[in-house]
Each structure stands twice: as C-alpha cells, then as structure tokens.
Amino acid sequence: MKARTTAQARKERGRPKRSLRTTSLDRRTQLIEATMTVLIEHGFEGLRTRRVAEQAGVNIATLHYYFSTKEKLIHGLADYLGERFRTLHAPGPPRARNPGLARLRQEFADVAFYWEKERSLLLVMQEFIHRARRCPAIDQILQPFLGEWRGGLEAMLRTGVEEGSFRTEVPPAEGAALMATALMGLLGSPDLFDIVFRALERALVKPELLEQNEEKKNGGSDRF
C-alpha cells in the first residue's frame, strides 16, 4: 500500500499543476464569454445575471463571487473587449510602399479580420454603442475604451504626417474622429468595407503617395 502511494505521489509530481490564479482567470473568461453570448442574443435589455450564469453552466452564487453586481460584470466585459482589440490583429500588415500607409491599412485589415474571424467582438461592441446613446451609465463605461482607441488613431496619424504620408491639412485629432466614426458605422455592413476604407485613404493620405502605391499595385507587387 505504501509503495503504491509513493508511486502515485511521483506520478502527481510529474503533472503540470494549474494554479488557483489560472483557474480564477479561466472562470472569469468563461463568464465574460457567456455574457457576450447573452448580449448578442438578447441585447442589454435581456442581460440578466441569472441568464449569464445559466449560459456559463454555473450557479448564480459562482457568478456573484467573481462579479458581485451586473455593473461589475459589464465593466469586466468592457475590459475584456479592450484587451482583445489591443492584442488581436490581422495576420501580417497589408503591403504598402510607405510605412504610414501600411499602418493605416493594418487598421482596415483588422476590422475585416474581426468581422471574418471574431465577429462576436464587433457585435458586442455594436450593442455597447447603441445602448450608450440611451444609457449614461453604459456610456461612462464605453468612453474610456473609445478614448483609448481614438488616441491610438490620432498618434498613428500624427506620425504619418511627420513622415510625410498623410495630408497636413487634416489635423490628426479630426482624422482620428473621422476614422473612428466611419469604422463604428461600418459594424454589420461588410459589403461597404472596401468602399469606406478607400474613401478614408483618399481623405487622409497624400494623393501622390496613393498614386505611387497604385502604380506599384498595377505592377503586380502590391495588394490592398
């Protein structure tokens, strides 16, 4: 019996152990993803903690252990969305002769990638945007995320202006607001992606740079 116990102990030592922290993070992610499913299917009007718990396959007490209120659950969802959008991108930047144009096209490629591969992210974002128009509490949760995104777009455009890629007559803050508004308006309209992407390029990028890249494209070495 002792020998058997010793052998079992050795076997256990050889197994990778999951920390309590990892388990906790897994459970939080499970609850957040269940929240996304409920939100997509029922909207904010139908978002109930009991419905989320049922979707996640846990009891309501477990959900309240990780998110004590629905407001904290929504905050957790917003944080999750922000992290996903910060770290998840289309594989490989689209080719462009100029680095500023390549960065701009990466933003466009990301939107198309999210719609194709991670559509739930965009659908939940769409619910946030619609609800925020009528609910100050949701708007307060959403604005930091949107502010961070617009700030990143503004920094990209400012760098592009300094590099000589983008039009100097379009202030980076205005260009970022234009991009954010246009891209948010595209949610759910994939047939308009290319049209709007090209319109934004014409509005922001110097014409001579677009002409150079068009020549390269026609030569067979570039792809948008």
QUIGIVEN-V318753 format. One record per run of one state. SS is the DSSP state (H for helix, E for strand, C for the rest). FROM is the first residue (numbers start at 1). TO is the last residue. If there is no record, write none. Layout:
BEGIN
{{SS & FROM & TO} {SS & FROM & TO}}
END
This chain:
BEGIN
{{C & 1 & 1} {H & 2 & 13} {C & 14 & 19} {H & 20 & 42} {C & 43 & 43} {H & 44 & 46} {C & 47 & 48} {H & 49 & 56} {C & 57 & 59} {H & 60 & 66} {C & 67 & 69} {H & 70 & 87} {C & 88 & 98} {H & 99 & 117} {C & 118 & 118} {H & 119 & 132} {C & 133 & 135} {H & 136 & 163} {C & 164 & 165} {E & 166 & 166} {C & 167 & 171} {H & 172 & 185} {C & 186 & 189} {H & 190 & 204} {E & 205 & 205} {C & 206 & 206} {H & 207 & 218} {C & 219 & 224}}
END
